[in-house]
Amino acid sequence: ENINRWLGGNAMTVKSLKKVLKNHPKEQELTIADIGCGHGDILRDVAKFGRKNGYKMKLIGMDANPTAIAYAKKLSTEFSELSFITEDIFSKEFKERTFDVVLATLFLHHFKEDPLVSFLENTLKQTKIAIVVNDLHRHTLAYYLFMLLSVFIKNKMIIEDGLTSVLRGFKRKDLVKISQRIQVKSQISWKWAFRFQWIIQK
Ligand SMILES: C[S@@+](CC[C@H](N)C(=O)[O-])C[C@H]1O[C@@H](n2cnc3c(N)ncnc32)[C@H](O)[C@@H]1O
C-alpha cells in the first residue's frame, strides 16, 4: 500500500472520484465502496477528501481477507464515516448491495476476462454513478521498474507479488475490449508509473 501511495496511485483515485462527483449535490449522502480494499488506505484518503470538500460519505471497505480487514479497522478508528467488512465480491451478499460509487484499486487484475466482465455487468447495475478502477499497465518496462524498486524492499513475498501483478496487469486494448463487452462508454487514461485509470460511468 505504501508503494501505491509513493507512486501516486491513491491521489489518482481521489482525483477521478472528484471528477465523477462533479454534479452530485453535496448534501445528498454518498455510499462509496472500495472492493479489495486491503488495509483501507484509499478510503482514508477519500474520507479526508470528503471532509475537506463538504461531502456526506458512507465509506465501506470490503476484502475477502479477514486479517486485512482487522488491520484496516485498527488504522481507521478516527474515521467514523468508514466501515470495513470481510466479504468476497463474488458472494450472494455482495450482489444484494447498492452503491453510488465503487472503487477498485490494484484489484481487478486478479480476475480472468469472463468472470470480470460478468462481475462488472452486475456491479454496474448495483451502482448509481460510476466504477473507478486504478490498475497496472502490463508493460516490460513496468516489470523492470518494479525489479529496480525491489532493491529497497526486503520482503521477498512483496517483490514476487508485485512482479506477478505487473504480468497480470492490463493493456489498453484489454480495457477497451472489456468496455465494449459490458457496453459502456469508459474513459481510460494512462498515468505514470504504468497505471491505467479507468472510469466506467453510467
Ligand atoms: C493487491 S491487493 C490491493 C489492496 C488495495 N486495494 C490497494 O490498492 O492497496 C488486492 C486485495 O484484493 C483482495 N481480494 C482478492 N480476491 C478477492 C475477492 N474475491 N473478494 C474480495 N477481496 C478480494 C485481497 O485479499 C487483497 O487484499
The ligand as a Gaussian input file, in Angstrom:
#p B3LYP/6-31G(d) Opt

LIG

0 1
 C       -3.248000      -6.155000      -4.361000
 S       -4.363000      -6.016000      -3.023000
 C       -4.903000      -4.344000      -3.245000
 C       -5.258000      -3.677000      -1.962000
 C       -5.672000      -2.206000      -2.075000
 N       -6.800000      -2.012000      -2.959000
 C       -4.516000      -1.324000      -2.511000
 O       -4.603000      -0.700000      -3.565000
 O       -3.528000      -1.251000      -1.793000
 C       -5.766000      -6.961000      -3.543000
 C       -6.757000      -7.279000      -2.435000
 O       -7.878000      -7.952000      -3.008000
 C       -8.372000      -8.895000      -2.057000
 N       -9.195000      -9.888000      -2.776000
 C       -8.794000     -10.833000      -3.673000
 N       -9.848000     -11.530000      -4.143000
 C      -10.963000     -11.015000      -3.546000
 C      -12.368000     -11.292000      -3.645000
 N      -12.835000     -12.267000      -4.446000
 N      -13.224000     -10.539000      -2.918000
 C      -12.762000      -9.549000      -2.111000
 N      -11.448000      -9.247000      -1.973000
 C      -10.556000      -9.966000      -2.673000
 C       -7.111000      -9.448000      -1.425000
 O       -7.381000     -10.010000      -0.159000
 C       -6.220000      -8.199000      -1.356000
 O       -6.327000      -7.547000      -0.111000

